Amino acid sequence: MSAVPDNIVQFKLPAKKPRIYLKEAMPDQRKISVMPIKALTDPTLTDGSIRTLGVLCSYCNRAGITWVSQARLAKDLNISRQAITNQIMRLRAAGYVE
């Protein structure tokens, strides 16, 4: 005799498997990037640093906050993630990134 306790709810699994639809990725809708003009004339920054700052700023919201990964930045710029790390360290030292 198998008695089921009162505090357990009985349920049945659905007969069919749930349908999973793969969606295509949304197209990139970024058209502009707002970045400090001081960075363009800063002699301590390299061209790579300015390009990194531009792409980083393109992912920022209106408050200037972003959660973009270094891997994504590296993919966008077609460079290694380690190169992105070096550029962000340079930008942080110059005061453009916190």
C-alpha positions as CSV (number, residue, x, y, z in Angstrom):
1,M,0.0,0.0,0.0
2,S,1.5,3.3,-1.1
3,A,-0.1,6.2,0.6
4,V,0.5,9.7,-0.8
5,P,0.9,12.3,1.9
6,D,-1.6,15.2,1.9
7,N,1.1,17.9,1.3
8,I,2.3,16.6,-2.1
9,V,0.5,17.9,-5.2
10,Q,0.0,15.4,-8.0
11,F,0.8,16.5,-11.6
12,K,1.1,15.0,-15.0
13,L,3.7,15.7,-17.6
14,P,2.4,17.2,-20.9
15,A,2.0,14.7,-23.7
16,K,3.8,16.8,-26.2
17,K,7.2,18.4,-25.8
18,P,7.2,22.2,-25.7
19,R,8.0,23.9,-29.0
20,I,11.2,25.9,-29.0
21,Y,11.6,28.5,-31.7
22,L,14.9,29.9,-32.6
23,K,14.8,33.6,-33.3
24,E,17.2,35.5,-35.4
25,A,19.4,38.1,-33.7
26,M,18.2,41.6,-33.9
27,P,20.2,43.8,-36.4
28,D,22.6,46.3,-34.9
29,Q,20.6,49.5,-34.4
30,R,23.4,51.7,-33.1
31,K,23.9,54.6,-35.5
32,I,25.9,57.1,-33.4
33,S,28.3,57.1,-30.5
34,V,28.7,60.0,-28.1
35,M,32.3,60.3,-26.8
36,P,34.4,63.0,-25.2
37,I,36.0,65.2,-27.9
38,K,38.9,65.7,-25.6
39,A,39.9,62.1,-26.3
40,L,40.4,62.9,-30.0
41,T,43.0,65.5,-29.2
42,D,44.7,63.8,-26.2
43,P,48.3,63.0,-27.2
44,T,48.6,60.3,-24.6
45,L,46.0,58.1,-26.4
46,T,46.8,55.9,-29.3
47,D,44.6,55.4,-32.3
48,G,43.6,52.0,-30.9
49,S,42.6,53.6,-27.6
50,I,40.4,56.1,-29.4
51,R,38.8,53.3,-31.5
52,T,38.2,51.3,-28.4
53,L,36.6,54.3,-26.6
54,G,34.4,54.9,-29.6
55,V,33.0,51.4,-29.7
56,L,32.7,51.3,-25.9
57,C,30.7,54.5,-25.9
58,S,28.4,53.1,-28.6
59,Y,27.2,50.6,-26.1
60,C,26.6,53.1,-23.3
61,N,23.1,54.2,-22.3
62,R,22.1,57.8,-21.8
63,A,23.7,57.8,-18.3
64,G,27.0,56.6,-19.7
65,I,26.7,53.1,-18.2
66,T,27.5,50.0,-20.1
67,W,27.7,46.3,-19.4
68,V,29.3,45.3,-22.7
69,S,31.9,42.5,-22.4
70,Q,35.5,42.8,-23.4
71,A,34.9,39.8,-25.7
72,R,32.2,41.7,-27.6
73,L,34.4,44.8,-27.9
74,A,37.2,42.5,-29.2
75,K,34.9,40.9,-31.7
76,D,33.6,44.3,-33.0
77,L,37.2,45.7,-33.4
78,N,38.6,42.4,-34.7
79,I,41.4,42.3,-32.1
80,S,42.1,40.1,-29.1
81,R,40.5,40.4,-25.7
82,Q,43.9,41.0,-24.2
83,A,44.4,44.0,-26.5
84,I,41.0,45.4,-25.3
85,T,42.1,44.9,-21.7
86,N,45.3,46.9,-22.4
87,Q,43.3,49.7,-24.2
88,I,40.8,49.9,-21.3
89,M,43.7,50.1,-18.8
90,R,45.1,53.0,-20.8
91,L,41.7,54.7,-21.0
92,R,41.3,54.3,-17.2
93,A,44.7,55.8,-16.5
94,A,43.8,58.8,-18.7
95,G,40.5,59.2,-16.9
96,Y,38.1,58.4,-19.7
97,V,36.8,55.1,-18.1
98,E,35.9,54.3,-14.6
